Amino acid sequence: MKVMVAGAGIGGLCLAHGLLQAGVDVRVYERENAAHSRYQGFRIGLNEHGLAALHECLPQRLHGVLAAVTGPMAGERRVLDRQLHEIRRLGAVDGGTATDRHVLRQLMLTGLSGRVEFGKAVTGYTERASGTVEARFGDGTSATGDLLVGADGVGSAVRRQLLPEAEVVTLPGNAVLGRTPLTERFAALVPGFGTTVHGPGIIMLLGRMEFRRPPRLAAAELAPDVQLPDADDYLRWVVMLPEPHSREPDGWPAVRDQLLALLDGWHPDLLDLVRQADVVNSSPLTVRYAKPVPHWGGTRRVTLLGDAIHPMPPSGGQGANTALRDAALLSRSLAAVQRDEAELPAAVAQYELRMLDYGFTAVTESLQHLPDFTPHAPDER
């Protein structure tokens, strides 16, 4: 059995590892030209589902590296005003694991040499009468396999063809993501699990990314064949805005200056946090979610995973975890096919039914949490 995966994000790579361990011939096609073509986002929190999926799919020898290059997520959740006066506390959280998306993706590329092709954007597919599927690429080439998995994100070309009626909603307002080196001064802003700062018409969310061990050194000591980037501890911040703002007219410096103008009058520590942000790893963000779709049925040789089918706001902290959960479930289903314990169409349909259930439940829960992170315009307060 040959499985083709469109997209080398963490969901697609997790699936590839799970399938490889099951003896399945898997190939991953990524539209970016290289593994470092663009930044991959910031800190994400792994819950029990996401961490269990990684442990299930990643080779055992990488588990120690994964533990070394993640960090704790625990402690009090504070709500402050823009002068850093405490408004209230939301209670302590003890659990979860913080990981840097870029470091995690580099770790997950380990062991997939020759199975991940960059510069291969999947633009469409054709299901053949023979029971195979042909994936078409933007460079005019194609590949054929037994199953195509669309793990190509919120703008998925695979979803657009498979489910042309599926609707992805762009939420009003937007956000700015920032990443600032973690100094003692900035660490004081987040003494626990996380900090939320409320200002007129603006909310800022703060969280630490502290690696248990520096990623490059941890890899060199625990698994010398693993190539991880030099990554220092940082504070991840997100500013949520009620109204759309100019979208990167002249790159990050212009966005930063616009944001600083909006934050006029805020505490100097918060203003310097924005000023000192990493130019390469900071950017605007548009928040989207998918409306639920029913199971499409049939005996298709195409399926979907992660944001390609159920993108959701980050307010529930479930997007990456749900994609990893999808990968583990689909890997398990296809492993049964590889062992001749199930037929491919039935195994894929079973995966889809379960995935649609918990995936869109996660979308709903994330939308329910969104008001806690969404500011109101000043004249509405």
C-alpha positions in Angstrom: 0.0 0.0 0.0 1.3 3.4 -0.9 -0.1 6.5 0.9 0.6 10.1 -0.4 0.4 12.9 2.1 -0.2 16.5 0.9 1.5 18.8 3.4 4.6 18.4 5.7 3.1 20.2 8.7 3.2 18.5 12.1 0.0 16.5 11.3 1.2 15.2 8.0 4.6 14.3 9.4 3.1 12.6 12.5 1.0 10.4 10.1 4.1 9.6 8.0 6.0 8.3 11.1 3.0 6.2 12.2 2.6 4.7 8.7 6.4 4.1 8.4 6.4 2.1 11.6 3.5 0.1 10.3 5.4 -0.8 7.2 3.4 1.4 4.8 5.1 3.0 1.9 4.4 6.7 2.5 5.4 9.8 0.6 4.9 13.4 1.8 4.6 16.3 -0.7 5.2 19.9 0.6 4.6 23.1 -1.3 7.3 25.0 0.5 10.7 24.8 -1.2 12.6 23.7 1.9 12.1 22.9 5.5 13.3 26.4 6.5 11.4 28.4 3.8 9.3 30.2 6.4 8.8 30.3 10.1 6.4 27.6 11.4 4.7 29.5 14.3 5.4 29.6 18.0 4.7 27.8 21.2 1.9 25.4 21.2 0.5 23.5 24.1 0.3 19.7 23.9 -2.6 18.2 25.8 -2.9 14.5 26.6 -4.3 13.7 23.2 -1.6 15.5 21.3 1.3 14.1 23.4 -0.2 10.6 23.3 -0.4 10.8 19.5 3.2 11.9 19.2 4.4 9.0 21.4 2.3 6.6 19.4 3.7 7.6 16.0 7.2 8.8 16.6 10.0 6.2 16.9 10.8 5.3 20.5 14.4 6.6 20.1 13.0 10.2 19.5 10.9 10.2 22.7 13.8 11.3 24.9 14.6 14.2 22.5 11.0 15.3 22.5 10.9 15.4 26.3 14.1 17.3 26.4 13.1 20.1 24.0 9.7 20.7 25.4 8.8 22.7 28.5 6.3 22.9 31.3 2.9 24.6 31.2 1.7 25.0 34.8 0.9 27.6 37.4 -1.5 30.5 37.9 -3.4 32.3 35.1 -3.5 36.0 35.7 -5.6 38.8 34.2 -4.0 42.3 34.3 -4.8 45.7 33.1 -2.6 47.6 30.7 -0.5 49.0 33.6 0.0 45.5 34.9 -2.3 45.8 37.8 -4.0 42.5 38.7 -7.7 42.3 37.8 -8.3 38.7 38.8 -6.9 35.2 38.8 -8.4 32.3 36.9 -6.9 29.5 39.0 -3.8 27.4 38.6 -3.3 24.9 35.8 -1.1 21.9 36.3 -0.6 19.9 33.1 0.2 20.3 29.5 3.5 20.5 27.7 4.8 23.5 25.8 6.6 22.9 22.5 7.9 25.1 19.8 6.3 24.3 16.5 9.4 24.8 14.4 11.6 22.7 16.7 8.9 20.0 16.7 8.7 20.0 12.9 12.4 19.6 12.6 12.4 16.7 15.0 9.6 15.1 13.0 11.5 15.4 9.8 14.1 13.0 11.3 13.9 9.5 9.8 11.9 10.6 6.7 14.8 11.3 4.4 13.8 10.5 0.8 10.1 10.4 1.8 9.5 14.1 2.0 9.6 16.1 -1.2 9.7 19.9 -1.0 8.5 22.2 -3.8 5.6 19.9 -4.6 2.3 21.7 -4.2 -0.6 19.3 -4.6 -3.1 21.2 -6.8 -5.7 18.4 -7.5 -6.2 14.7 -8.0 -7.9 12.1 -10.1 -9.4 8.9 -8.8 -8.8 6.0 -11.2 -11.1 3.1 -12.0 -8.2 0.8 -11.0 -8.7 1.9 -7.4 -5.7 4.2 -7.3 -5.5 8.0 -7.0 -3.2 10.3 -9.0 -2.0 13.5 -7.2 -1.2 16.4 -9.5 1.5 19.0 -8.6 1.9 22.6 -9.4 5.1 21.9 -11.4 3.2 19.7 -13.9 4.3 16.4 -12.5 2.1 13.8 -10.8 2.3 10.7 -8.5 0.0 7.7 -8.0 -0.8 5.8 -4.9 -3.6 3.9 -3.1 -4.7 6.9 -0.9 -4.2 10.6 -0.9 -4.4 12.4 2.5 -5.0 16.1 2.4 -2.9 17.5 5.3 -2.3 20.8 3.4 -3.8 23.2 5.9 -6.7 25.7 5.9 -6.3 26.5 2.2 -6.3 22.9 1.3 -6.5 22.2 -2.5 -7.5 18.6 -1.7 -10.5 19.8 0.4 -11.6 22.2 -2.2 -11.9 19.4 -4.7 -13.3 16.7 -2.4 -15.7 19.0 -0.6 -16.4 22.1 -2.7 -19.3 23.0 -0.5 -17.3 23.1 2.7 -17.1 26.6 4.2 -14.2 28.2 6.0 -15.2 31.4 7.9 -12.8 34.3 8.5 -13.5 36.0 11.8 -13.7 39.8 12.0 -10.8 41.6 13.5 -7.4 39.9 13.5 -4.3 39.4 15.6 -0.6 40.0 15.7 1.8 37.2 16.8 5.1 38.1 18.4 8.1 36.3 19.8 10.5 38.1 22.1 13.7 36.7 23.7 13.0 35.7 27.3 14.8 38.0 29.7 14.4 38.2 33.5 12.4 41.3 33.0 9.9 39.8 30.5 9.8 36.5 32.4 8.2 38.4 35.3 5.2 39.1 33.1 4.3 35.4 33.1 5.1 33.9 36.5 2.7 31.0 35.9 0.7 29.3 33.1 -0.1 32.5 31.2 -1.1 36.1 31.5 -3.9 38.0 29.8 -3.7 41.8 29.6 -6.8 43.8 28.9 -6.7 47.3 27.4 -9.3 49.5 25.6 -10.4 47.4 22.6 -7.2 45.2 22.8 -6.3 42.0 24.5 -2.7 40.7 24.8 -2.0 37.1 25.6 1.4 36.1 27.0 3.0 32.7 27.5 6.5 31.3 28.0 8.4 28.9 25.9 11.2 27.5 28.1 13.1 24.5 26.7 14.1 22.0 29.3 17.4 21.8 27.3 18.6 23.8 24.4 17.3 21.9 21.3 20.6 21.7 19.3 22.5 20.5 22.4 19.9 18.0 23.4 19.8 16.5 20.0 23.6 16.3 19.8 23.7 14.4 23.1 20.7 12.2 22.8 20.4 11.5 19.0 23.3 12.8 17.0 21.6 12.2 13.7 18.8 14.7 14.7 19.4 18.2 13.4 17.6 20.8 15.5 17.9 24.6 15.3 19.5 26.8 17.8 16.5 28.0 19.7 16.5 30.1 22.8 13.8 30.6 25.4 11.2 33.2 24.4 8.0 34.8 25.5 5.2 34.3 23.0 2.6 37.0 22.8 -0.5 37.6 20.8 -2.4 40.9 20.5 -6.1 40.4 19.6 -7.7 43.3 17.8 -11.5 44.0 17.3 -10.9 45.7 13.9 -8.7 44.7 10.9 -5.5 46.7 10.7 -3.1 47.2 7.8 -1.6 43.9 6.7 2.2 44.1 6.6 2.5 47.1 4.2 6.3 47.2 4.5 7.1 44.1 6.5 7.2 43.5 10.2 8.7 46.9 11.2 5.6 48.7 9.8 3.2 46.3 11.6 5.2 46.7 14.8 4.9 50.5 14.6 1.2 50.3 13.9 0.8 48.1 16.9 2.9 50.3 19.2 0.6 53.2 18.2 -2.4 51.2 19.3 -0.7 50.4 22.6 0.1 54.0 23.4 -0.2 54.4 27.2 0.5 50.8 28.0 3.1 49.7 30.6 6.7 50.2 29.4 7.4 46.5 29.8 4.7 45.6 27.3 5.8 48.3 24.9 9.4 47.0 25.0 8.2 43.5 24.6 6.8 44.5 21.2 9.8 46.6 20.3 12.2 43.8 21.0 10.3 41.1 19.1 12.1 38.9 16.7 11.7 40.4 13.2 11.7 37.1 11.4 9.3 35.3 13.7 6.5 37.9 14.2 3.6 38.5 11.9 -0.1 39.3 11.5 -2.6 36.5 11.9 -6.0 35.9 10.5 -8.3 33.7 12.5 -10.6 31.2 10.7 -12.8 28.2 11.4 -14.7 25.6 9.4 -18.4 25.0 9.5 -19.3 21.3 10.2 -19.7 19.0 7.2 -21.4 15.7 7.1 -19.5 12.5 6.1 -19.2 12.5 2.4 -19.5 8.7 2.1 -18.6 6.5 -0.8 -15.4 4.5 -1.3 -13.1 7.4 -1.9 -9.3 7.1 -2.2 -8.9 10.6 -0.7 -9.3 11.8 2.9 -8.4 14.8 5.0 -6.6 15.6 8.2 -6.1 18.6 10.6 -6.7 22.1 9.4 -7.5 20.8 5.9 -10.9 19.7 7.3 -11.5 21.3 10.7 -9.5 24.5 11.2 -10.4 26.3 14.4 -9.5 29.4 16.4 -6.5 29.1 18.7 -8.7 30.0 21.7 -9.3 26.4 22.7 -5.7 25.3 22.3 -6.8 22.3 20.3 -5.9 22.9 16.7 -2.4 21.2 16.7 -3.5 18.6 19.2 -6.5 17.6 17.0 -4.3 17.3 13.9 -1.9 15.0 15.8 -4.9 13.0 17.1 -6.1 12.6 13.5 -2.7 11.4 12.4 -2.5 8.7 15.1 -6.1 7.5 14.4 -5.6 7.3 10.6 -2.2 5.7 11.1 -3.9 3.0 13.3 -6.6 2.5 10.7 -4.2 2.1 7.8 -1.9 -0.2 9.8 -4.9 -2.6 10.0 -5.2 -2.5 6.3 -1.5 -3.2 5.9 -1.9 -6.3 8.1 -4.8 -7.4 6.0 -7.2 -7.0 8.9 -9.4 -4.4 7.1 -10.2 -3.1 3.7 -8.9 0.3 2.8 -12.3 2.0 2.0 -13.9 0.8 5.2 -10.9 1.7 7.3 -10.8 5.2 5.9 -14.5 5.7 6.3 -14.3 4.6 9.9 -11.5 7.1 10.5 -13.5 9.9 8.9 -16.6 9.3 11.0 -14.6 9.5 14.3 -12.5 12.4 13.1 -15.4 14.5 12.0 -17.1 13.9 15.4 -14.3 14.9 17.7 -12.8 17.4 15.2 -15.9 19.6 14.9 -16.6 19.2 18.6 -13.2 20.8 19.1 -14.1 23.6 16.7 -17.3 24.3 18.7 -15.4 24.3 22.0 -12.8 26.7 20.6 -15.6 29.1 19.4 -17.2 28.9 22.8 -13.9 30.1 24.4 -13.3 32.8 21.8 -15.2 35.6 23.6 -12.7 35.3 26.5 -9.9 36.3 24.1 -11.8 38.7 21.8 -11.8 42.4 22.7 -14.6 44.9 22.1 -14.1 48.1 20.3 -13.6 51.0 22.9 -16.9 52.6 22.1 -18.7 49.4 23.0 -17.3 49.3 26.5 
